[in-house]
Structures are given as structure tokens and as C-alpha cells.
Amino acid sequence: GDSVTQMEGPVTLSEEAFLTINCTYTATGYPSLFWYVQYPGEGLQLLLKATKADDKGSNKGFEATYRKETTSFHLEKGSVQVSDSAVYFCALKKGGKLIFGQGTELSVKP
Amino acid sequence: DAGVIQSPRHEVTEMGQEVTLRCKPISGHNSLFWYRQTMMRGLELLIYFNNNVPIDDSGMPEDRFSAKMPNASFSTLKIQPSEPRDSAVYFCASSPMTGDSNQPQHFGDGTRLSIL
């Protein structure tokens, strides 16, 4: 069945470091892909999305490119801030349902 | 604009009691989703509604769980009787249109449920 796999956390970085969180998916057809972010004590918020191959989603300095050939949607940011500390979820959408990865916790130290 | 509103934010109760979680979706959204989040299992979709009709309840763990959506602005998730293993954070989410895969889901802040 359809599934999403993310790199395991926690990921700990220093402020201004480069961030990559890997995400790969298994799905039939061409799902839409999403990154959500969850701050402590809150619900998930949409960070960015891509709806077809080679699309690049971007928001708040984060980027991810829909790579059909490698079935990947890796999240990147050039310079992280302490305020980026959160749990990040990769997800695909098929048939109205979101299928989430297990989440990757990011901790950014000053 | 008001987002998805869930109540209560926290619930602590003893096993065997009935628990009712409530959700008000964003006005105009016609799809509503209930999720459960635990450390062990991550985020699981329990059930979703489209235009107040349950479409897929395959994620509902067992008969102790039930969900209703009597109108477009309100949904409940009920657990009866509750058990300690039901302890989790329960999220409600809504989106404008299930059929459009481009539409994201908007999440509430969740209900943290603890069954003693």
C-alpha cells in the first residue's frame, strides 16, 4: 500500500546550519506531496506542498522538490533558526486521505 | 479567520468512562478528519467525513469508538468505554474539498486524552 518514510530523528543542529530531512514515498499514480510542521502543544500546520513531478514547494525559507524518479520529497533549509525547532511530517495525499511519515524532530541550538 | 476548534484541550478520566471529543471545522470546509497521535504509532487517520457523511472509517480501532457529524459545523468522537491504551492526542482537521488533492488539511490544536 501507499506509505511515506522519513529519516529518523531527533536531528540536532546549530543555528544557521543547513537542514535536510529526507522523505521517500511509495504510491501508485501521482499523489500530491506535503510537508507539515508541528510545534509543541499545537496541531499540524501546512509548511509547503507540491502537486506534480518537478514542482518545488517553498515557504519560510524551506524548500522541497517533487522527484518522481527517486520518489522523494526531501525538505531543505539553508540556515535554520532556533524557532524552527519542531516536528516535521512528510505526507502524501491519495483519494482524499493524507498518509503521514513518522515525523522527524528537529532541535536547533543557539 | 477562526481555525479548526477542538474541545476540550485536555481530558483526564478513569477507565470505563465515556469520553466525548468535539470539533468545529472551518466554515465552508466540507471534509472533516479525525486523527490519533501516539509515540508508538505516529499519526493515524481514524475516520473522515465528506458533506457530513462518513466516507472511510477503516481506521477506527474498535467498536468502542464512534464518530458523528450531525451538521456541517460540528463533529464528535466518542469512546465508550475508555481504556488506558486510548490515551493519545486526538486531532480534528478539515479541508475544502476531498476530491481536490491539492487542498491541504487544516488541523486543530488537538485534545490530549489521558485514561487512568
Interface residues (C-beta under 8 A of the other chain):
Chain A: P31 S32 F34 Y36 G41 E42 G43 L44 Q45 L46 K49 T51 F89 K93 K94 G96 K97 L98 I99 F100 G101 Q102 G103
Chain B: V4 S31 F33 G42 L43 L45 Y48 N50 I55 D56 F91 A93 T98 G99 S101 N102 P104 Q105 H106 F107 G108 D109 G110
